[in-house]
Amino acid sequence: MDELLKATYEAERAHFWYRGFRRFVEPFLARAVQGVSHPRILDCGCGTGANLAMLATYGHDFGFDLAGDGVAYAAAAGHRRIARATVAHLPFPDNSFDVATSFDVLYCLEDEVERAALDEMFRVVRPGGALVANVPAMKVLTGDHSVFVGERRRYSRARLGSALARAGFRVARITHTNASIFLPMLGVRVLQRARGTNSTPTARHDFAIPPALINALLSLLLSAEAGVLRLVDLPLGSSILCLARKPAAE
């Protein structure tokens, strides 16, 4: 876990994938907090805390992570409303947040822990509140990265929608993302599987920031895709992004 957190911390400030991710997520967050004064937003599995700054532009940000190193990274970056906890047992009262977020956490959990995590997110979100979740998609994209991060599943929209519905959420919008880089990613992952996936240092290549020009071009490509996503949902891509609601009280 320490190696994964270190690799993530080094990449998430500037890597094109993380830049694209934040552009994809922001309209979902804006919709999630629409009409809410001073929303409270909980990042479930905040890792190094890099996304808390983004959440802070939409409300009061809170975060927790099971990894002590992740919480330490977040604290060092100046985040104060953070805790060490597991997604299966959240240390917060019922109905205490307007929005919960789960960014690339669920896919690493055992099936029963995934169910418990979604139940807990449902519990702490107020009636009428929202969940914004991002998960990896398409089993055909399994590769070295999957081994390195401890991936247990990749999702379809139906699989994620079913898991959310079982917990009590109602899906408001669900789409694939990273469609614009799907083909090169597919080629890399197919080659990795052909020679045998592994968790050696080569698996960290997904976290390595490309040369500046390539990183800038791919960032622009994902930025353009984010503009398209404001208008339509996409049928394929390496991730699935979802906005779901907890039904309002009768």
Summary of the structure (lengths in Angstrom):
residues: 250
radius of gyration: 17.3
end to end distance: 43.1
largest distance: 55.8
contacts: 822
relative contact order: 0.17
helix: 48%
strand: 21%
